Amino acid sequence: MKLIFVGNIKISLEVLKTIRQIDKNILAGIITNTNKKPDSARVDLFCKKFSIPYILSKNINSLKTKKWIESKNPDIILCVGWSQILKKEVLSIPKKYCIGFHPTKLPTNKGKHPIIWSIINDLKRSSTSFFLMNKKIDDGDVISQKNFIIGKNEYVNSVYKKIIKNSKTQIQNLIIKIKSGKLSVKKSKKNNNISNYWRKRTYNDGKIDFRMTGRSIFNLVRALSHPYPGAHFEHNNKDYKVFIIKYKKTKKENNIESGKILDLNKQGIKIKCEDGFVYIKKTIPKIKLKKGTYL
């Protein structure tokens, strides 16, 4: 069996390592690039280390990339951590399957930035899903799905590790089933009432507004913490990044306006928010503030 792997982020590299451990001869070629995403990984260096054929592609649907895939005569194309939509001409190349990966409980929460939106929306649980790709985004029949819990106070780096762990277990089982011809594909019943798409985030989606509830601010910070670029707030026309935060819901400061600095101590900067206050331990770059000023 010949497999073409497509990906360029950390989870891509971890799944790729697992595939090679299962069967190093299965990898016919790798498609990747060196885009500088927050969670990017040098998949190309992995390919060089183990002499795996690869191509750096800015557009997987380009004629050059399409011809390269065809030259490998693959049975399977597997995409893990690749943001481009594969067009019909590419989807039709492999003899057996085009398999995609998405870290939500499909058919819900398709689309962009699934890990970040899951935490911002305060989801308590989600899933990692492998599915058969079609011309629509994250829309094909699910062939493997594994649940995971998102802890109430869990930061994105920890959630990311759970997703990697799930995906590695799932790909082991999938490779075994495909090689033995025992992969059963059940047609998913389309239910437009539960299916939805998350949009692409913008920089302003990561901006803290202290009129938000403490929980909402906390969710924003933990969703955009490492390996992502951090939530931010603005002061004197300058952006400050926040990666760790605490909050407390209380009615004691109900008469105080949101955004006011209540205190500065070892715990951090105490700031009034809609339903209590938040503590910011440090900012990048470091900010100098006085008690009683406003953000």
C-alpha positions as CSV (number, residue, x, y, z in Angstrom):
1,M,0.0,0.0,0.0
2,K,1.3,3.5,-0.9
3,L,0.3,6.5,1.1
4,I,0.8,10.2,0.4
5,F,0.9,12.2,3.6
6,V,-0.1,15.9,3.7
7,G,0.6,18.3,6.7
8,N,2.8,21.0,8.1
9,I,2.0,21.4,11.8
10,K,3.0,19.6,15.1
11,I,0.1,17.2,15.0
12,S,1.0,16.4,11.4
13,L,4.6,15.4,12.4
14,E,3.4,13.3,15.3
15,V,1.0,11.3,13.2
16,L,3.6,10.9,10.5
17,K,6.1,9.5,13.1
18,T,3.4,7.0,14.1
19,I,2.8,5.9,10.6
20,R,6.5,5.3,10.0
21,Q,6.7,3.2,13.2
22,I,3.9,1.0,12.0
23,D,5.3,0.5,8.4
24,K,8.1,2.7,7.1
25,N,7.6,1.3,3.6
26,I,4.0,2.6,3.3
27,L,5.1,6.3,2.9
28,A,5.3,6.9,-0.9
29,G,5.7,10.7,-0.4
30,I,5.0,13.7,1.7
31,I,3.5,17.1,0.8
32,T,4.4,19.9,3.2
33,N,5.6,23.5,3.3
34,T,7.5,25.8,5.7
35,N,4.7,28.3,6.5
36,K,5.4,30.0,9.8
37,K,2.2,29.1,11.7
38,P,2.3,29.3,15.5
39,D,2.2,25.4,15.7
40,S,4.2,24.7,12.6
41,A,6.6,21.8,12.4
42,R,9.5,21.1,10.0
43,V,8.1,18.0,8.4
44,D,10.6,18.5,5.6
45,L,13.5,17.9,8.0
46,F,11.9,14.6,9.1
47,C,11.6,13.6,5.4
48,K,15.3,14.4,4.9
49,K,16.3,12.4,7.9
50,F,14.6,9.2,6.8
51,S,15.0,9.8,3.0
52,I,11.3,10.0,2.4
53,P,10.4,11.7,-0.9
54,Y,8.7,15.0,-0.4
55,I,7.6,18.2,-2.1
56,L,7.2,21.7,-0.7
57,S,3.8,23.0,-2.0
58,K,2.1,26.3,-1.5
59,N,-0.9,25.0,-3.4
60,I,-1.8,21.4,-3.3
61,N,-4.1,21.8,-6.3
62,S,-1.4,23.2,-8.5
63,L,-0.5,21.3,-11.7
64,K,3.0,20.6,-10.4
65,T,1.8,19.1,-7.1
66,K,-0.9,17.1,-8.9
67,K,1.6,15.6,-11.3
68,W,3.9,14.8,-8.4
69,I,1.1,12.9,-6.5
70,E,0.2,11.0,-9.7
71,S,3.8,9.9,-10.2
72,K,3.6,8.2,-6.8
73,N,0.6,6.1,-7.8
74,P,-0.9,6.3,-4.2
75,D,-3.6,4.1,-2.7
76,I,-4.3,6.7,-0.1
77,I,-3.9,10.5,0.5
78,L,-4.0,11.4,4.2
79,C,-4.3,15.1,5.2
80,V,-3.6,16.0,8.8
81,G,-3.1,19.7,9.6
82,W,-3.5,21.2,6.1
83,S,-5.8,24.2,5.6
84,Q,-6.3,24.1,1.9
85,I,-9.3,22.4,0.3
86,L,-8.4,19.6,-2.1
87,K,-10.2,19.9,-5.4
88,K,-11.8,17.1,-7.3
89,E,-8.8,16.5,-9.5
90,V,-6.6,15.7,-6.5
91,L,-9.3,13.8,-4.6
92,S,-9.7,11.4,-7.5
93,I,-6.0,10.4,-7.7
94,P,-5.7,7.7,-5.0
95,K,-7.0,4.2,-5.7
96,K,-8.7,3.8,-2.4
97,Y,-9.3,6.8,-0.1
98,C,-8.6,10.5,0.6
99,I,-8.7,10.8,4.4
100,G,-8.9,14.0,6.3
101,F,-8.6,14.9,10.0
102,H,-10.5,17.4,12.1
103,P,-10.4,17.8,15.9
104,T,-14.1,18.2,16.6
105,K,-17.1,15.8,16.9
106,L,-18.1,15.9,13.2
107,P,-20.5,16.7,11.7
108,T,-20.6,19.6,14.3
109,N,-18.0,22.4,14.4
110,K,-16.5,22.1,10.9
111,G,-14.2,24.8,9.5
112,K,-11.4,27.0,10.8
113,H,-9.5,27.1,14.1
114,P,-11.4,24.3,15.7
115,I,-9.2,23.9,18.9
116,I,-9.3,27.7,19.6
117,W,-13.1,28.0,19.0
118,S,-13.7,24.9,21.2
119,I,-12.1,26.6,24.2
120,I,-13.5,30.1,23.5
121,N,-17.0,28.6,23.4
122,D,-16.3,26.8,26.7
123,L,-17.0,23.3,25.3
124,K,-16.6,20.6,27.9
125,R,-15.8,17.8,25.5
126,S,-14.9,17.2,21.9
127,S,-13.6,14.5,19.5
128,T,-10.9,13.8,17.0
129,S,-12.3,12.7,13.7
130,F,-10.9,11.0,10.6
131,F,-13.2,11.1,7.6
132,L,-13.3,10.5,3.9
133,M,-12.8,13.7,2.1
134,N,-15.1,15.2,-0.5
135,K,-15.2,18.6,-2.2
136,K,-16.9,20.2,0.9
137,I,-15.0,21.3,4.0
138,D,-14.8,18.6,6.7
139,D,-17.9,16.9,5.3
140,G,-17.2,13.3,4.4
141,D,-18.2,10.1,6.1
142,V,-16.5,9.6,9.5
143,I,-14.3,6.5,9.7
144,S,-12.8,7.0,13.2
145,Q,-13.9,9.2,16.1
146,K,-12.5,9.4,19.6
147,N,-13.7,11.6,22.4
148,F,-11.7,13.7,24.8
149,I,-12.5,16.0,27.7
150,I,-11.7,19.7,27.8
151,G,-11.1,20.6,31.5
152,K,-12.8,23.6,32.9
153,N,-9.4,25.4,33.5
154,E,-7.4,23.6,30.9
155,Y,-5.1,25.6,28.6
156,V,-4.8,25.0,24.8
157,N,-1.4,23.3,25.0
158,S,-2.8,20.6,27.2
159,V,-5.8,20.1,24.9
160,Y,-3.5,20.0,21.9
161,K,-1.6,17.1,23.6
162,K,-4.8,15.2,24.1
163,I,-5.6,15.6,20.4
164,I,-2.2,14.3,19.4
165,K,-2.6,11.3,21.7
166,N,-6.0,10.5,20.2
167,S,-4.9,10.9,16.6
168,K,-1.9,8.6,17.1
169,T,-4.0,5.8,18.5
170,Q,-6.6,6.2,15.8
171,I,-4.2,6.2,12.9
172,Q,-2.6,3.0,14.1
173,N,-6.0,1.3,14.1
174,L,-6.9,2.8,10.7
175,I,-3.7,1.7,9.0
176,I,-4.2,-1.9,10.3
177,K,-7.8,-2.0,9.1
178,I,-7.0,-0.5,5.7
179,K,-4.1,-2.9,5.1
180,S,-6.2,-5.9,6.1
181,G,-9.2,-4.7,4.0
182,K,-11.4,-4.5,7.1
183,L,-12.1,-0.8,7.0
184,S,-15.9,-0.5,7.0
185,V,-17.3,2.8,5.7
186,K,-20.8,3.6,6.9
187,K,-22.5,6.4,5.0
188,S,-23.2,9.3,7.4
189,K,-26.7,10.6,7.6
190,K,-26.6,14.2,6.7
191,N,-28.2,16.3,9.4
192,N,-28.2,20.0,8.7
193,N,-29.8,20.7,12.1
194,I,-26.6,19.8,13.9
195,S,-23.9,20.6,11.3
196,N,-22.2,24.0,11.5
197,Y,-19.1,25.8,10.3
198,W,-16.7,27.9,12.3
199,R,-15.3,30.9,10.6
200,K,-11.7,32.0,10.2
201,R,-10.5,34.1,13.2
202,T,-9.2,37.6,12.9
203,Y,-6.7,39.4,15.1
204,N,-9.5,41.3,16.8
205,D,-11.1,38.0,17.9
206,G,-8.2,37.7,20.3
207,K,-8.7,41.2,21.9
208,I,-9.7,41.3,25.5
209,D,-12.5,43.7,26.3
210,F,-12.8,44.1,30.1
211,R,-16.6,44.6,29.7
212,M,-16.6,40.8,29.1
213,T,-17.3,38.4,31.9
214,G,-14.3,37.0,33.8
215,R,-15.0,33.5,32.4
216,S,-15.1,34.8,28.8
217,I,-11.8,36.6,29.3
218,F,-10.3,33.5,30.9
219,N,-11.5,31.3,28.0
220,L,-10.0,33.7,25.4
221,V,-6.6,33.7,27.2
222,R,-6.4,29.9,27.6
223,A,-7.5,29.4,24.0
224,L,-4.8,31.6,22.6
225,S,-2.0,30.7,25.0
226,H,1.1,28.7,23.9
227,P,1.7,27.5,21.2
228,Y,-0.6,30.2,19.8
229,P,0.3,33.9,19.9
230,G,-1.7,35.0,22.9
231,A,-4.8,37.1,23.7
232,H,-4.2,40.8,23.8
233,F,-5.5,44.1,25.1
234,E,-4.7,47.7,24.1
235,H,-3.4,50.5,26.2
236,N,-2.2,53.9,24.9
237,N,-2.3,52.6,21.4
238,K,-0.1,49.6,22.1
239,D,-0.9,45.9,22.2
240,Y,0.0,43.7,25.2
241,K,-0.1,39.9,25.1
242,V,-1.5,37.8,27.9
243,F,-0.8,34.1,28.3
244,I,-1.9,33.3,31.9
245,I,-4.8,34.7,33.8
246,K,-7.1,34.1,36.8
247,Y,-10.6,35.4,37.5
248,K,-13.1,35.6,40.3
249,K,-16.8,36.2,40.0
250,T,-18.0,38.5,42.7
251,K,-20.6,41.2,43.3
252,K,-18.4,43.2,45.7
253,E,-17.1,45.6,42.9
254,N,-20.5,46.0,41.1
255,N,-20.3,49.8,41.5
256,I,-17.0,50.0,39.7
257,E,-16.6,50.4,36.0
258,S,-15.1,47.6,33.9
259,G,-11.4,48.0,33.0
260,K,-10.4,49.9,36.2
261,I,-7.1,48.8,37.8
262,L,-8.2,47.7,41.4
263,D,-4.8,46.7,42.7
264,L,-1.2,45.9,41.9
265,N,0.4,43.1,44.0
266,K,2.3,39.8,43.9
267,Q,-0.7,38.1,42.3
268,G,-0.6,40.5,39.4
269,I,-2.7,43.3,38.0
270,K,-6.2,43.2,39.4
271,I,-8.7,44.5,36.8
272,K,-12.4,45.0,37.1
273,C,-14.5,43.1,34.6
274,E,-18.2,42.7,34.0
275,D,-19.0,40.2,36.8
276,G,-15.9,40.5,39.1
277,F,-12.2,40.8,38.4
278,V,-9.3,39.2,36.6
279,Y,-5.6,38.9,37.6
280,I,-3.0,39.3,35.0
281,K,0.3,38.0,36.2
282,K,2.5,39.4,33.5
283,T,2.2,40.9,30.0
284,I,4.5,40.8,27.0
285,P,5.9,43.4,26.7
286,K,5.9,44.4,30.4
287,I,3.4,47.1,31.2
288,K,3.6,49.8,33.8
289,L,0.3,50.8,35.3
290,K,-1.0,52.6,38.4
291,K,-3.9,51.7,40.6
292,G,-7.1,53.5,39.6
293,T,-6.2,53.8,35.9
294,Y,-8.3,52.3,33.1
295,L,-7.7,49.8,30.4
